[in-house]
């Protein structure tokens, strides 16, 4: 089992804190359950008895009877004695009706360190956030990063591993399969589960064709800036007329499933976030490959998606940097520091290099040009780096 150190490290300071609920979110099959197992293993290594670790995966049928707040609360109190500290692991907690009531009640007991996972971006919106009143800390888990895939494959052919990663992504379960056909079946199962359980059932969507058309549009326009009106025009070309409200709702449902991440535009001069014209990036490139998008051979958009997902995995918040005469692909912020990043699959001419560097003019701070080339384009305060080197640089 690959130890996910990058995601374990930020959780460790909170392992034994009982007043804060540890919330771990990520797209389905991204490795949240394995991360919980690894956290439990670390607790055992510190001397915690198995009796003090209570794990419930709500996708397993044996726990179906616990899918109400009352039943879950009763089950835990029956197993946890007041004079001991216990560690509770609730996997896919959104399957429990009124789960926020049980989570908050158990947290208030004072001797329970609670970890919950969910496959919905809005897990901490609404009732749970209200009940916990800030007494939680959130962690975001992604599919395998490229550096994790390199560790997993233990191959010296980093270029070959990267080309495979750029095509099929990093969802952990897909590395079990040896053939392209089996990989597609695995990815199709994940996609169907996300669409059926995390979007259609949760949002009670009836028009499945509309949902599929919107997802296909987002896939076909990865890394492209567009608005709801652009999608509306596309749907009209597919003989679909949709109200703005319906369109916005469907996009929110899709984002809620974590299938895509939205990146807003940020005014570098005015320091404000624009409300329209965003970019969208799919959570894993294997799902792009699965859907046979028109973007399949657009390596630039794929590379940009890899960078976006890597920045999120590293704990950055990202925006598109907007200037009067140009844009920066990513303004990445972490711990109060910003990095400015341009992404180009290849620099095929001096004109292309000039265009990429022009976006950095007048911007202070750390500036990166990431490409798949092996040439060093560094100049004028801009550091150029190969994508593989950057992904493996800790």
VMD Tcl script that draws the C-alpha trace (Angstrom):
set ca {
  {0.00 0.00 0.00}
  {1.44 3.39 -1.02}
  {1.75 5.64 2.02}
  {0.17 8.98 1.13}
  {2.59 11.13 3.07}
  {1.59 14.33 1.28}
  {-1.95 14.01 2.66}
  {-1.07 12.43 6.02}
  {1.29 15.20 7.05}
  {-1.28 18.00 7.44}
  {-3.63 15.70 9.38}
  {-1.09 14.56 12.01}
  {-1.24 17.64 14.27}
  {-4.98 17.04 14.75}
  {-5.03 13.29 15.41}
  {-5.87 13.44 19.11}
  {-7.80 16.70 19.20}
  {-11.38 15.90 20.19}
  {-12.94 19.34 19.83}
  {-12.26 19.56 16.08}
  {-13.91 17.24 13.58}
  {-11.46 16.23 10.86}
  {-13.26 16.46 7.50}
  {-11.66 14.79 4.47}
  {-13.26 15.38 1.08}
  {-12.38 14.18 -2.40}
  {-13.87 12.68 -5.54}
  {-15.01 9.06 -5.26}
  {-12.23 6.48 -5.36}
  {-9.53 9.10 -4.83}
  {-8.14 7.28 -1.80}
  {-10.04 8.71 1.18}
  {-10.76 5.27 2.67}
  {-7.12 4.24 2.36}
  {-6.07 7.51 4.00}
  {-8.35 6.71 6.97}
  {-6.73 3.27 7.22}
  {-3.28 4.82 7.23}
  {-4.31 7.30 9.93}
  {-5.61 4.38 12.02}
  {-2.32 2.52 11.48}
  {-0.37 5.53 12.75}
  {-2.56 5.63 15.86}
  {-1.90 1.93 16.48}
  {1.83 2.57 16.08}
  {1.51 5.19 18.84}
  {-0.02 2.62 21.18}
  {-3.76 3.08 20.60}
  {-5.67 -0.20 21.10}
  {-7.87 -1.59 18.33}
  {-10.81 -1.33 20.73}
  {-10.40 2.45 20.72}
  {-10.65 2.68 16.92}
  {-14.20 2.49 15.57}
  {-14.47 2.53 11.77}
  {-17.74 2.68 9.82}
  {-17.89 2.74 6.03}
  {-21.43 3.68 5.05}
  {-21.03 2.18 1.59}
  {-20.88 -1.30 3.18}
  {-24.21 -3.09 3.57}
  {-23.42 -4.26 7.10}
  {-23.68 -0.64 8.26}
  {-26.93 0.12 6.44}
  {-28.83 0.06 9.76}
  {-26.75 3.03 10.96}
  {-27.85 5.47 8.27}
  {-29.81 7.72 10.61}
  {-28.35 10.12 13.15}
  {-30.07 8.37 16.05}
  {-28.93 4.87 15.11}
  {-25.34 6.01 14.56}
  {-25.22 7.89 17.86}
  {-26.60 4.88 19.77}
  {-24.12 2.49 18.11}
  {-21.10 4.62 19.04}
  {-22.19 5.24 22.62}
  {-22.68 1.52 23.10}
  {-19.05 0.88 22.05}
  {-17.28 3.93 23.53}
  {-16.85 4.21 27.30}
  {-16.57 7.67 28.81}
  {-13.28 7.01 30.63}
  {-11.30 6.30 27.44}
  {-10.41 8.23 24.30}
  {-11.80 6.78 21.09}
  {-11.11 7.49 17.45}
  {-14.11 7.44 15.13}
  {-13.75 7.00 11.36}
  {-16.93 7.67 9.37}
  {-16.40 6.99 5.66}
  {-18.85 8.59 3.17}
  {-20.80 10.21 6.00}
  {-23.20 11.91 3.57}
  {-25.03 8.58 3.28}
  {-26.40 9.10 6.83}
  {-29.63 11.04 7.21}
  {-29.10 14.11 9.43}
  {-25.51 13.00 10.02}
  {-24.56 16.48 11.22}
  {-26.68 15.98 14.36}
  {-24.84 12.79 15.30}
  {-21.40 14.21 14.47}
  {-21.90 17.31 16.59}
  {-23.42 15.37 19.50}
  {-20.53 12.89 19.52}
  {-17.96 15.67 19.26}
  {-19.46 17.34 22.33}
  {-18.76 14.21 24.43}
  {-15.14 15.29 24.77}
  {-13.44 11.89 24.49}
  {-14.03 11.18 20.81}
  {-11.65 12.22 18.03}
  {-13.78 12.18 14.88}
  {-12.70 11.78 11.25}
  {-15.30 11.93 8.48}
  {-14.98 11.62 4.72}
  {-17.34 12.63 1.95}
  {-17.53 12.81 -1.82}
  {-19.35 16.11 -1.93}
  {-17.85 19.59 -2.02}
  {-20.81 20.94 -0.06}
  {-20.35 18.57 2.88}
  {-19.47 21.54 5.07}
  {-22.21 23.81 3.81}
  {-25.59 24.21 5.42}
  {-26.44 22.20 8.49}
  {-23.06 20.67 9.31}
  {-21.28 24.02 9.27}
  {-24.08 25.50 11.37}
  {-23.94 22.76 13.99}
  {-20.16 22.62 14.22}
  {-19.77 26.42 14.26}
  {-16.18 26.35 13.05}
  {-15.17 23.36 15.18}
  {-13.79 21.42 12.26}
  {-10.74 21.35 10.03}
  {-10.95 20.34 6.36}
  {-8.52 18.38 4.20}
  {-8.74 17.83 0.44}
  {-7.63 14.52 -1.10}
  {-6.94 14.06 -4.80}
  {-6.27 10.98 -6.92}
  {-2.61 9.93 -7.02}
  {-0.25 12.75 -7.90}
  {2.45 12.07 -10.48}
  {5.12 11.68 -7.79}
  {2.94 9.03 -6.11}
  {2.50 7.21 -9.43}
  {6.28 7.19 -9.92}
  {6.68 5.63 -6.46}
  {3.94 3.10 -7.20}
  {5.33 2.01 -10.54}
  {8.95 2.10 -9.37}
  {10.02 2.72 -12.96}
  {13.08 4.55 -14.24}
  {11.15 5.57 -17.35}
  {9.70 8.79 -15.94}
  {8.77 10.07 -19.39}
  {6.78 6.93 -20.17}
  {5.04 7.05 -16.78}
  {4.18 10.71 -17.37}
  {2.69 10.06 -20.81}
  {0.53 7.31 -19.29}
  {-0.47 9.66 -16.43}
  {-1.32 12.44 -18.87}
  {-3.62 10.06 -20.70}
  {-5.19 7.87 -17.99}
  {-4.87 9.97 -14.85}
  {-4.18 8.88 -11.30}
  {-7.30 7.28 -9.82}
  {-5.68 4.66 -7.54}
  {-7.78 1.66 -8.56}
  {-6.93 1.91 -12.24}
  {-3.34 0.78 -11.64}
  {-4.58 -2.73 -10.84}
  {-5.61 -3.21 -14.47}
  {-3.21 -4.17 -17.23}
  {-5.28 -3.59 -20.36}
  {-6.85 -0.48 -21.80}
  {-10.23 -2.21 -22.00}
  {-10.22 -3.11 -18.29}
  {-9.08 0.40 -17.38}
  {-11.97 1.88 -19.34}
  {-14.46 -0.40 -17.57}
  {-13.09 0.66 -14.19}
  {-13.26 4.37 -15.05}
  {-16.74 3.96 -16.50}
  {-17.91 2.44 -13.21}
  {-16.53 5.40 -11.27}
  {-18.06 7.90 -13.66}
  {-21.46 6.20 -13.51}
  {-21.34 6.15 -9.71}
  {-20.47 9.85 -9.53}
  {-23.20 10.81 -11.98}
  {-25.87 8.50 -10.57}
  {-25.28 8.75 -6.82}
  {-23.55 12.10 -6.34}
  {-25.45 14.14 -8.91}
  {-28.67 12.54 -10.17}
  {-29.94 11.01 -6.93}
  {-28.72 13.80 -4.66}
  {-30.10 16.61 -6.84}
  {-33.13 14.60 -8.05}
  {-32.30 15.33 -11.69}
  {-34.69 13.95 -14.28}
  {-33.18 15.22 -17.52}
  {-30.15 12.96 -17.84}
  {-29.42 14.03 -21.40}
  {-29.07 17.67 -20.33}
  {-26.68 16.72 -17.55}
  {-24.56 14.65 -19.94}
  {-24.44 17.49 -22.47}
  {-23.20 19.95 -19.84}
  {-20.52 17.53 -18.61}
  {-19.41 16.92 -22.18}
  {-19.16 20.67 -22.79}
  {-17.00 21.12 -19.68}
  {-14.73 18.30 -20.83}
  {-14.45 19.72 -24.33}
  {-13.47 23.12 -22.93}
  {-11.02 22.28 -20.14}
  {-8.87 25.29 -19.36}
  {-10.99 27.50 -21.60}
  {-12.63 30.65 -20.28}
  {-16.37 30.74 -20.84}
  {-19.63 31.82 -19.24}
  {-23.05 30.30 -18.71}
  {-24.23 32.06 -21.86}
  {-21.53 30.21 -23.84}
  {-22.86 26.89 -22.55}
  {-26.40 28.02 -23.30}
  {-25.47 28.72 -26.93}
  {-23.83 25.31 -27.16}
  {-26.96 23.62 -25.83}
  {-29.08 25.53 -28.35}
  {-26.88 24.09 -31.08}
  {-27.85 20.68 -29.63}
  {-31.54 21.71 -29.88}
  {-31.76 22.24 -26.11}
  {-33.19 25.45 -24.67}
  {-32.37 25.82 -20.96}
  {-33.07 28.61 -18.49}
  {-30.12 30.31 -16.83}
  {-31.29 29.10 -13.41}
  {-31.45 25.46 -14.54}
  {-28.02 25.74 -16.13}
  {-26.42 27.27 -13.04}
  {-28.04 24.65 -10.81}
  {-26.74 21.78 -12.93}
  {-23.22 23.21 -12.90}
  {-23.39 23.52 -9.10}
  {-24.52 19.89 -8.84}
  {-21.59 18.82 -11.02}
  {-19.12 20.87 -8.98}
  {-20.62 19.44 -5.79}
  {-19.68 15.93 -6.93}
  {-16.03 17.12 -7.23}
  {-15.95 15.85 -10.82}
  {-14.67 19.30 -11.80}
  {-13.04 22.19 -9.97}
  {-13.92 25.77 -10.88}
  {-11.16 28.38 -11.03}
  {-12.23 32.02 -10.87}
  {-10.62 34.98 -12.60}
  {-8.75 37.38 -10.30}
  {-8.04 41.03 -11.06}
  {-4.34 41.48 -10.30}
  {-4.71 45.25 -10.11}
  {-8.02 45.62 -8.29}
  {-7.45 42.51 -6.12}
  {-10.99 41.22 -6.57}
  {-12.48 38.01 -7.94}
  {-14.67 38.25 -11.04}
  {-18.10 36.63 -10.82}
  {-18.13 35.34 -14.42}
  {-15.90 33.77 -17.08}
  {-14.34 30.94 -15.10}
  {-12.23 27.94 -16.05}
  {-13.08 24.33 -15.21}
  {-10.68 21.42 -14.72}
  {-11.66 17.75 -14.50}
  {-10.55 16.01 -11.28}
  {-8.80 13.20 -13.16}
  {-7.67 12.98 -16.77}
  {-8.72 9.33 -17.02}
  {-12.32 10.53 -17.02}
  {-11.51 12.83 -19.93}
  {-10.02 9.88 -21.80}
  {-13.10 7.82 -21.00}
  {-15.55 10.33 -22.46}
  {-13.68 10.59 -25.78}
  {-13.71 14.35 -25.60}
  {-12.81 16.47 -28.59}
  {-10.02 17.71 -26.31}
  {-8.36 14.29 -26.11}
  {-5.44 15.29 -28.32}
  {-5.08 18.79 -26.85}
  {-1.97 18.15 -24.77}
  {-1.80 21.79 -23.70}
  {-5.16 21.57 -21.95}
  {-4.18 18.25 -20.39}
  {-0.92 19.71 -19.11}
  {-2.76 22.70 -17.65}
  {-5.16 20.31 -15.90}
  {-2.24 18.37 -14.40}
  {-0.77 21.62 -13.02}
  {-4.13 22.75 -11.61}
  {-4.71 19.43 -9.84}
  {-1.13 19.32 -8.53}
  {-1.45 22.81 -7.04}
  {-4.68 21.78 -5.31}
  {-3.02 18.62 -3.99}
  {-0.20 20.75 -2.58}
  {-2.71 22.87 -0.68}
  {-2.73 25.98 -2.84}
  {-5.78 28.04 -3.68}
  {-5.74 28.99 -7.35}
  {-7.18 31.71 -9.56}
  {-6.66 33.01 -13.08}
  {-4.65 36.22 -12.99}
  {-6.25 38.98 -15.08}
  {-4.34 42.02 -16.37}
  {-5.49 44.68 -18.79}
  {-3.62 43.16 -21.74}
  {-2.97 39.55 -20.71}
  {-3.74 36.74 -18.29}
  {-1.72 34.46 -16.04}
  {-2.83 30.81 -16.11}
  {-2.57 30.41 -12.33}
  {-2.14 32.68 -9.36}
  {-1.36 30.13 -6.65}
  {-1.59 31.20 -3.01}
  {-0.40 29.35 0.08}
  {0.49 30.66 3.53}
  {0.07 34.23 2.35}
  {2.52 33.89 -0.53}
  {1.63 33.99 -4.21}
  {3.23 32.25 -7.17}
  {2.46 33.17 -10.79}
  {2.45 30.30 -13.26}
  {2.18 30.03 -17.03}
  {1.71 26.60 -18.65}
  {2.60 25.72 -22.24}
  {2.98 22.20 -23.57}
  {5.79 23.32 -25.86}
  {7.46 26.56 -26.90}
  {7.50 26.11 -30.65}
  {8.71 29.58 -31.64}
  {10.16 32.83 -30.36}
  {6.73 34.39 -30.77}
  {5.21 31.77 -28.44}
  {7.93 32.37 -25.83}
  {7.45 36.12 -26.08}
  {3.69 35.74 -25.58}
  {4.10 33.51 -22.52}
  {6.66 35.81 -20.91}
  {4.70 38.96 -21.70}
  {2.00 37.95 -19.21}
  {4.54 38.23 -16.36}
  {5.47 41.85 -17.04}
  {5.04 44.12 -14.04}
  {4.37 41.21 -11.66}
  {6.63 40.85 -8.59}
  {7.30 37.59 -6.76}
  {7.91 34.03 -7.89}
  {7.16 33.44 -11.58}
  {7.20 30.04 -13.27}
  {6.90 28.92 -16.87}
  {6.08 25.20 -16.94}
  {6.48 23.28 -20.19}
  {7.01 19.72 -21.40}
  {10.21 20.86 -23.13}
  {13.69 20.15 -21.87}
  {15.06 23.56 -22.86}
  {15.67 26.26 -20.27}
  {13.68 29.37 -21.20}
  {14.46 31.21 -17.94}
  {14.90 34.97 -18.33}
  {13.81 38.34 -16.95}
  {13.06 36.95 -13.49}
  {11.00 34.03 -14.83}
  {12.10 30.50 -13.94}
  {11.31 27.93 -16.62}
  {10.92 24.32 -15.53}
  {10.08 21.00 -17.16}
  {6.72 19.60 -16.03}
  {8.18 16.29 -14.80}
  {10.88 18.06 -12.80}
  {8.29 20.37 -11.27}
  {5.91 17.53 -10.36}
  {8.72 15.62 -8.65}
  {10.14 18.66 -6.86}
  {9.15 18.59 -3.19}
}
mol new
graphics top color blue
foreach p $ca { graphics top sphere $p radius 0.5 }
foreach p [lrange $ca 0 end-1] q [lrange $ca 1 end] { graphics top cylinder $p $q radius 0.2 }
display resetview
